[in-house]
């Protein structure tokens, strides 16, 4: 095979790699998803990007503003990325074997590590130790080195952005996250008087220790990111210096440096995940029985993953929720008692009435709320993705466009590998949690404009929306979401209370 043909193969492989590369991590796609604007990303890359930038939600590539985290799994693209990765490895290995077998005495050859291109180096003249590069080979390697510099500069910029974000989170961790939990602990123990004072102090000490641990993790990651930026800067300077005076010795020196810093090139910066333990308050169950009439006053002040014990009797209008078949997407299968829903995989022959969701795997509850307090529970089991909540009765059923703020109040569970997170919308907010939620409680106080989600297994509060005046009828909303390679086929089940 000629050098020209080898370059053509290299170019084709490079073009294929670019098409199968995530815009965020610059690596082959892993569990790719496609947004409504048509761009594809690794699922974890997209979620981390949204979590870091909060609002407004937008596409990381075209910056189009998105109203909600709606995307579709692109399994075919994931398979293509896996094939492209294996194909590239085999092609490079084959070219390397052919080059070694075809080497003959005479002119020496220098191989580059990335694409196995060949440089013809003429034998050195008497009285000199320097090999002369052809102008074409010199230009090719300068271009390759410049490409590496561009990649390193981009990575340095990304690391700097992560470092800036971490510094901001240090203040947030110190002033906001732990402060909220402290306020909850102090306020609840004050209601239980002096005989619980010792346990109050124990809880505060626990939070102090976890605050220090979180601060330590953030500081350590800040140091690591700073060191990575320093190493990248040194590497860039060395390569820039070599580009100005390219000789065989300097090129081999850079090649050796590249081998030493290979792990640095592929090292991706990561943000620190901080967590706070559940603040279990002794006697809260009995206290809520006495203060049930003030439930709507203090409950909304709590934030993510703060436990709230309750008795079902506190929610006077416990709702017997059922599903509305007229609203169910044609791919969803409902049980005979209209208490469970799952994704069937085959489109049913159902009328396309105005009430039915045609794109989103969603179904509404049959009950319509215009007043009162209502509570129900949904068994999500071991599903890896699901969504439950409350929406306006007038919510758009056609297409898969993001829901406007105020039209939807939902809780989304998402499990990827060992990483489990909960998201609420809208606006979209996310939080990593240690343990998955298996049963979700949904509470609506229409008159006070209050909606909250609970972990019905350990009777703790997951999230409480700030009070919002309601002027339209509201309905329960459910989505079992799409199967994820056979791991998300279980149904959502409305529990009997």
C-alpha positions as CSV (number, residue, x, y, z in Angstrom):
1,X,0.0,0.0,0.0
2,X,1.4,3.4,-1.0
3,X,1.9,6.3,1.4
4,X,-0.9,8.2,-0.3
5,X,-3.3,5.3,0.3
6,X,-2.2,5.1,3.9
7,X,-2.9,8.8,4.4
8,X,-6.3,8.3,2.7
9,X,-7.1,5.5,5.2
10,X,-5.9,7.6,8.1
11,X,-8.0,10.6,6.9
12,X,-11.1,8.3,6.6
13,X,-10.5,6.9,10.1
14,X,-10.1,10.3,11.5
15,X,-13.3,11.5,9.8
16,X,-15.2,8.5,11.2
17,X,-13.8,9.2,14.7
18,X,-15.0,12.8,14.6
19,X,-18.5,11.7,13.6
20,X,-18.6,9.2,16.6
21,X,-17.1,11.6,19.2
22,X,-19.0,13.4,22.0
23,X,-18.7,17.2,21.7
24,X,-18.3,17.4,25.5
25,X,-15.7,14.7,26.4
26,X,-14.1,14.5,23.0
27,X,-14.2,10.6,23.2
28,X,-16.2,7.9,21.5
29,X,-19.9,8.0,22.5
30,X,-20.9,6.1,25.7
31,X,-24.7,5.6,26.1
32,X,-25.4,8.4,23.6
33,X,-28.7,10.4,23.7
34,X,-30.0,12.9,21.2
35,X,-31.6,16.2,22.2
36,X,-34.6,17.8,20.5
37,X,-32.3,20.0,18.4
38,X,-30.6,16.9,16.8
39,X,-27.3,16.9,18.6
40,X,-25.9,13.8,20.4
41,X,-23.9,13.5,23.6
42,X,-22.9,10.9,26.1
43,X,-25.7,10.6,28.6
44,X,-23.5,11.3,31.7
45,X,-21.7,14.2,29.9
46,X,-25.1,15.9,29.1
47,X,-26.4,15.5,32.6
48,X,-23.2,16.8,34.2
49,X,-23.3,19.8,31.8
50,X,-26.9,20.6,32.7
51,X,-26.2,20.2,36.4
52,X,-23.2,22.5,36.3
53,X,-24.9,25.3,34.2
54,X,-28.4,25.0,35.9
55,X,-30.6,27.6,34.0
56,X,-31.3,28.3,31.3
57,X,-31.1,24.7,30.1
58,X,-29.4,24.6,26.7
59,X,-27.7,22.4,24.1
60,X,-23.9,22.3,24.9
61,X,-23.2,22.3,21.1
62,X,-25.6,24.8,19.5
63,X,-26.6,26.6,22.7
64,X,-30.3,26.4,21.8
65,X,-32.4,27.0,24.9
66,X,-34.3,23.9,26.1
67,X,-37.3,24.0,28.4
68,X,-36.9,20.6,30.0
69,X,-34.5,17.6,30.0
70,X,-36.1,15.7,27.2
71,X,-33.9,13.5,25.0
72,X,-34.0,10.2,23.2
73,X,-31.6,7.2,23.7
74,X,-29.6,6.6,20.5
75,X,-28.6,2.9,20.8
76,X,-27.6,2.6,17.1
77,X,-25.1,5.5,17.5
78,X,-23.7,3.8,20.6
79,X,-23.2,0.6,18.6
80,X,-21.5,2.5,15.8
81,X,-19.2,4.2,18.2
82,X,-18.1,0.9,19.6
83,X,-17.5,-0.5,16.1
84,X,-15.5,2.6,15.2
85,X,-13.4,2.3,18.3
86,X,-12.6,-1.3,17.5
87,X,-12.0,-0.7,13.8
88,X,-9.6,2.2,14.5
89,X,-7.6,0.0,16.8
90,X,-7.4,-2.9,14.3
91,X,-6.4,-0.6,11.4
92,X,-3.6,1.0,13.4
93,X,-2.3,-2.4,14.5
94,X,-2.4,-3.7,10.9
95,X,-0.5,-0.7,9.6
96,X,2.1,-1.1,12.4
97,X,2.7,-4.8,11.5
98,X,2.9,-4.0,7.7
99,X,5.4,-1.2,8.4
100,X,7.7,-3.4,10.6
101,X,7.6,-6.3,8.1
102,X,8.4,-4.0,5.1
103,X,11.4,-2.3,6.7
104,X,14.6,-2.7,4.7
105,X,18.2,-1.7,5.2
106,X,19.0,1.8,3.9
107,X,17.0,4.9,4.8
108,X,15.7,5.0,8.4
109,X,12.0,5.6,9.1
110,X,10.3,7.4,12.0
111,X,6.8,6.3,13.0
112,X,4.3,8.7,14.8
113,X,2.4,7.0,17.6
114,X,-1.1,8.3,16.7
115,X,-1.7,7.5,13.0
116,X,1.5,5.4,12.2
117,X,2.5,7.8,9.4
118,X,6.1,7.4,8.1
119,X,8.9,9.9,7.8
120,X,11.9,9.2,5.5
121,X,15.0,10.3,7.2
122,X,18.1,10.3,4.9
123,X,21.4,8.9,6.4
124,X,23.4,11.6,8.1
125,X,26.3,13.2,6.2
126,X,29.9,12.9,7.6
127,X,30.7,15.4,10.3
128,X,27.1,16.0,11.4
129,X,24.7,14.3,13.8
130,X,21.5,15.9,12.6
131,X,19.1,14.2,10.2
132,X,17.4,16.3,7.6
133,X,13.7,16.1,7.4
134,X,12.0,16.6,4.0
135,X,9.9,19.7,3.9
136,X,6.7,17.7,3.4
137,X,7.4,15.6,6.5
138,X,8.4,18.6,8.5
139,X,5.1,20.3,7.6
140,X,3.1,17.2,8.4
141,X,4.6,16.9,11.9
142,X,4.3,20.6,12.6
143,X,0.6,20.3,11.8
144,X,0.2,17.3,14.1
145,X,2.0,19.0,16.9
146,X,-0.2,22.1,16.4
147,X,-3.3,19.9,16.6
148,X,-2.0,18.5,19.9
149,X,-1.4,22.1,21.1
150,X,-4.9,23.0,20.2
151,X,-6.3,20.0,22.1
152,X,-4.2,20.8,25.1
153,X,-5.3,24.5,25.1
154,X,-8.9,23.4,24.9
155,X,-8.4,20.9,27.8
156,X,-6.6,23.6,29.8
157,X,-9.6,25.9,29.3
158,X,-12.0,23.2,30.4
159,X,-10.0,22.4,33.5
160,X,-9.8,26.1,34.4
161,X,-13.6,26.3,34.1
162,X,-14.0,23.4,36.4
163,X,-11.6,24.9,38.8
164,X,-13.5,28.2,38.9
165,X,-16.7,26.2,39.5
166,X,-15.1,24.3,42.3
167,X,-14.0,27.6,44.0
168,X,-17.6,28.8,43.8
169,X,-18.9,25.6,45.3
170,X,-16.5,25.9,48.3
171,X,-18.4,29.1,49.3
172,X,-21.8,27.4,48.6
173,X,-20.9,24.4,50.7
174,X,-19.8,26.6,53.5
175,X,-22.6,29.1,53.5
176,X,-25.7,27.4,52.0
177,X,-25.9,23.6,51.9
178,X,-24.9,22.9,55.5
179,X,-26.6,26.0,56.8
180,X,-30.0,24.7,55.6
181,X,-29.6,21.4,57.4
182,X,-28.4,23.2,60.6
183,X,-31.5,25.4,60.5
184,X,-33.8,22.4,60.3
185,X,-32.0,20.6,63.2
186,X,-32.0,23.6,65.5
187,X,-35.7,24.6,64.8
188,X,-37.1,21.1,65.3
189,X,-35.2,20.4,68.5
190,X,-36.3,23.8,70.0
191,X,-39.9,22.5,69.7
192,X,-39.1,19.4,71.7
193,X,-37.5,21.5,74.5
194,X,-34.5,20.8,76.7
195,X,-34.8,17.0,77.2
196,X,-33.7,16.6,73.5
197,X,-30.8,19.2,73.7
198,X,-28.1,16.5,73.8
199,X,-29.4,14.8,70.7
200,X,-29.6,18.1,69.0
201,X,-25.9,18.7,69.7
202,X,-25.0,15.3,68.4
203,X,-26.8,16.0,65.1
204,X,-25.0,19.4,64.7
205,X,-21.7,17.7,65.3
206,X,-22.4,15.1,62.6
207,X,-23.2,17.9,60.2
208,X,-20.0,19.7,61.2
209,X,-17.9,16.6,60.5
210,X,-19.6,16.0,57.1
211,X,-19.1,19.7,56.2
212,X,-15.4,19.4,57.0
213,X,-15.2,16.2,54.9
214,X,-17.0,17.9,52.0
215,X,-14.7,20.9,52.3
216,X,-11.7,18.6,52.3
217,X,-12.8,16.8,49.1
218,X,-13.4,20.1,47.4
219,X,-10.0,21.5,48.4
220,X,-8.2,18.3,47.3
221,X,-9.9,18.4,44.0
222,X,-9.0,22.1,43.6
223,X,-5.3,21.2,44.2
224,X,-5.4,18.4,41.7
225,X,-7.0,20.6,39.0
226,X,-4.4,23.3,39.7
227,X,-1.6,20.8,39.3
228,X,-3.1,19.5,36.1
229,X,-3.3,23.0,34.6
230,X,0.4,23.5,35.5
231,X,1.5,20.3,33.9
232,X,-0.6,21.0,30.8
233,X,1.1,24.5,30.6
234,X,4.6,23.0,30.7
235,X,3.7,20.5,28.0
236,X,2.3,23.2,25.7
237,X,5.5,25.3,26.2
238,X,7.8,22.3,25.4
239,X,5.9,21.4,22.2
240,X,5.7,25.1,21.0
241,X,9.5,25.3,21.5
242,X,10.1,22.2,19.5
243,X,7.9,23.4,16.6
244,X,10.1,26.4,16.1
245,X,13.3,24.3,15.5
246,X,12.3,20.8,14.5
247,X,15.2,18.3,14.3
248,X,15.3,14.5,14.8
249,X,16.7,14.8,18.3
250,X,14.1,17.4,19.4
251,X,11.3,15.4,17.8
252,X,12.4,12.2,19.6
253,X,12.7,14.2,22.8
254,X,9.1,15.4,22.4
255,X,8.0,11.9,21.4
256,X,9.5,10.6,24.7
257,X,7.8,13.4,26.6
258,X,4.5,12.5,24.9
259,X,4.9,8.9,26.1
260,X,5.5,10.2,29.7
261,X,2.5,12.5,29.6
262,X,0.2,10.2,27.7
263,X,-2.0,9.7,30.7
264,X,-2.3,13.5,31.1
265,X,-3.7,13.9,27.6
266,X,-6.5,11.5,28.3
267,X,-7.2,12.7,31.9
268,X,-10.7,14.2,32.2
269,X,-11.4,16.8,34.9
270,X,-14.2,15.9,37.3
271,X,-16.3,17.9,39.7
272,X,-16.6,16.8,43.3
273,X,-19.8,15.1,44.5
274,X,-20.7,16.3,48.1
275,X,-23.5,14.7,50.2
276,X,-25.1,15.3,53.5
277,X,-26.6,12.5,55.7
278,X,-30.3,12.3,56.4
279,X,-31.1,14.3,59.5
280,X,-33.3,11.9,61.4
281,X,-35.0,13.8,64.2
282,X,-36.0,11.9,67.3
283,X,-39.7,12.3,68.1
284,X,-40.7,14.0,64.9
285,X,-43.5,11.6,64.2
286,X,-45.2,12.4,67.5
287,X,-44.5,16.1,67.0
288,X,-46.3,16.2,63.6
289,X,-49.4,14.7,65.2
290,X,-49.6,17.8,67.5
291,X,-48.6,20.3,64.8
292,X,-50.5,18.8,61.8
293,X,-52.4,22.1,61.4
294,X,-49.0,23.9,60.7
295,X,-47.8,21.3,58.2
296,X,-48.2,23.6,55.2
297,X,-46.4,26.5,57.0
298,X,-43.0,25.0,57.8
299,X,-42.7,22.0,55.4
300,X,-42.0,24.0,52.3
301,X,-38.9,25.6,53.9
302,X,-37.1,22.2,53.8
303,X,-34.9,21.4,50.9
304,X,-33.3,18.3,49.3
305,X,-33.3,15.0,51.2
306,X,-34.4,16.3,54.6
307,X,-36.6,13.6,56.3
308,X,-40.1,14.4,57.3
309,X,-42.0,11.7,59.3
310,X,-45.7,11.6,58.9
311,X,-48.9,9.7,59.5
312,X,-51.2,9.0,56.5
313,X,-54.1,10.4,58.6
314,X,-52.5,13.9,58.4
315,X,-53.4,14.0,54.7
316,X,-57.2,14.1,55.2
317,X,-58.1,13.7,51.6
318,X,-56.1,10.6,50.8
319,X,-56.7,10.1,47.1
320,X,-57.5,6.8,45.4
321,X,-55.7,7.5,42.1
322,X,-56.4,5.6,38.9
323,X,-55.0,6.0,35.3
324,X,-56.9,7.6,32.5
325,X,-56.7,5.4,29.4
326,X,-57.8,8.2,27.0
327,X,-54.5,10.1,27.8
328,X,-52.1,7.1,27.6
329,X,-49.5,7.0,24.8
330,X,-50.2,4.2,22.3
331,X,-47.0,2.3,23.5
332,X,-48.1,2.1,27.1
333,X,-50.0,-0.8,28.6
334,X,-52.4,-0.2,31.5
335,X,-53.5,-2.9,34.0
336,X,-57.2,-3.8,34.2
337,X,-57.6,-2.0,37.5
338,X,-55.9,1.1,36.0
339,X,-53.4,1.0,38.9
340,X,-50.2,0.3,36.9
341,X,-48.5,1.3,33.6
342,X,-45.5,-0.1,31.7
343,X,-44.0,0.4,28.3
344,X,-45.2,-2.3,25.9
345,X,-42.7,-1.9,23.0
346,X,-45.4,-2.2,20.3
347,X,-47.7,0.6,19.1
348,X,-51.4,-0.2,19.8
349,X,-54.2,0.8,17.4
350,X,-55.8,3.5,19.5
351,X,-57.6,6.7,18.4
352,X,-55.5,9.8,18.2
353,X,-57.8,11.8,20.4
354,X,-56.8,15.3,21.6
355,X,-56.3,14.0,25.2
356,X,-53.7,11.4,24.2
357,X,-49.9,11.8,24.4
358,X,-48.5,11.0,21.0
359,X,-44.7,11.3,21.5
360,X,-44.0,11.2,25.3
361,X,-44.4,7.9,27.1
362,X,-46.9,9.5,29.5
363,X,-50.3,8.9,31.0
364,X,-52.4,11.1,33.3
365,X,-54.4,10.2,36.4
366,X,-58.2,10.2,36.0
367,X,-58.7,12.4,39.0
368,X,-58.9,16.2,38.6
369,X,-58.1,18.5,41.5
370,X,-59.4,22.1,42.0
371,X,-59.2,22.2,45.8
372,X,-58.3,20.3,49.0
373,X,-55.3,18.2,50.1
374,X,-54.4,15.0,48.4
375,X,-51.8,12.3,48.9
376,X,-50.9,9.1,46.9
377,X,-47.9,6.8,46.6
378,X,-46.3,5.2,43.5
379,X,-44.1,2.1,43.6
380,X,-41.2,2.6,41.2
381,X,-39.3,-0.5,42.4
382,X,-35.9,-1.1,40.8
383,X,-36.6,0.9,37.6
384,X,-33.6,2.8,36.2
385,X,-35.6,5.7,34.9
386,X,-39.1,7.0,35.8
387,X,-41.1,10.2,36.3
388,X,-44.1,11.0,38.5
389,X,-45.7,14.2,39.5
390,X,-48.5,16.7,39.0
391,X,-49.4,18.8,35.9
392,X,-52.0,21.2,34.7
393,X,-55.1,19.6,33.1
394,X,-54.4,21.8,30.1
395,X,-50.8,20.4,29.6
396,X,-49.8,19.9,25.9
397,X,-50.3,16.3,24.9
398,X,-48.8,16.5,21.4
399,X,-45.2,16.4,20.4
400,X,-42.3,16.1,22.9
401,X,-41.6,19.8,23.5
402,X,-40.5,20.9,27.0
403,X,-43.3,21.9,29.3
404,X,-43.4,25.6,30.2
405,X,-42.6,26.5,33.9
406,X,-45.7,26.1,36.1
407,X,-47.3,23.4,33.8
408,X,-45.4,20.5,35.3
409,X,-44.2,19.6,38.8
410,X,-42.4,16.2,38.5
411,X,-39.8,14.0,40.2
412,X,-37.5,12.1,37.9
413,X,-35.4,9.1,39.0
414,X,-32.3,8.1,37.0
415,X,-29.8,5.3,37.6
416,X,-26.7,4.9,35.4
417,X,-24.4,2.2,36.6
418,X,-23.9,2.7,40.4
419,X,-24.8,6.4,40.1
420,X,-28.3,7.3,41.2
421,X,-29.8,10.8,41.0
422,X,-33.1,12.5,41.5
423,X,-34.3,15.5,39.4
424,X,-37.2,17.9,39.7
425,X,-38.8,20.1,37.0
426,X,-39.4,22.7,36.4
427,X,-37.0,24.4,36.6
428,X,-34.7,21.5,36.4
429,X,-32.7,20.7,39.6
430,X,-30.7,17.6,40.3
431,X,-29.2,15.9,43.3
432,X,-27.0,12.7,43.7
433,X,-28.3,10.4,46.4
434,X,-26.7,7.4,48.2
435,X,-29.6,5.0,47.9
436,X,-32.4,4.6,45.2
437,X,-36.0,5.5,46.0
438,X,-38.4,2.5,45.6
439,X,-41.7,4.2,46.6
440,X,-42.6,7.8,46.0
441,X,-45.2,9.8,47.9
442,X,-46.9,12.8,46.2
443,X,-48.6,15.5,48.3
444,X,-50.8,18.3,46.9
445,X,-52.4,21.1,48.9
446,X,-54.2,23.0,46.2
447,X,-55.5,25.8,48.4
448,X,-52.0,26.7,49.8
449,X,-50.3,26.1,46.5
450,X,-48.0,23.4,47.9
451,X,-46.5,20.3,46.2
452,X,-44.0,17.9,47.8
453,X,-42.4,14.5,47.1
454,X,-41.5,12.0,49.8
455,X,-39.5,8.8,50.1
456,X,-42.4,6.6,51.3
457,X,-40.0,3.8,52.4
458,X,-38.1,5.7,55.1
459,X,-40.8,8.5,55.5
460,X,-38.4,11.3,54.6
461,X,-38.9,14.5,52.5
462,X,-37.3,14.4,49.0
463,X,-38.2,17.8,47.7
464,X,-40.8,20.5,48.4
465,X,-41.6,23.2,45.9
466,X,-42.0,26.8,47.0
467,X,-45.7,27.8,47.4
468,X,-47.3,28.6,44.0
469,X,-50.9,29.9,43.6
470,X,-52.9,27.5,41.5
471,X,-55.6,28.9,39.1
472,X,-56.2,25.8,37.0
473,X,-57.2,22.2,37.5
474,X,-54.4,19.8,38.3
475,X,-53.9,16.1,37.5
476,X,-51.4,13.3,38.5
477,X,-48.9,12.4,35.8
478,X,-46.9,9.2,35.3
479,X,-44.2,8.0,32.9
480,X,-42.5,4.6,33.1
481,X,-40.0,6.0,30.5
482,X,-38.4,4.0,27.7
483,X,-36.6,0.6,28.2
484,X,-32.9,1.0,28.7
485,X,-31.4,-2.1,27.0
486,X,-33.9,-4.3,28.9
487,X,-33.2,-2.8,32.4
488,X,-36.2,-0.5,32.7
489,X,-39.2,-2.7,31.8
490,X,-40.9,-2.8,35.2
491,X,-44.2,-1.0,35.6
492,X,-45.1,2.0,37.7
493,X,-47.7,0.9,40.3
494,X,-50.1,3.2,42.2
495,X,-50.3,1.9,45.8
496,X,-53.4,1.4,47.8
497,X,-53.2,3.5,50.9
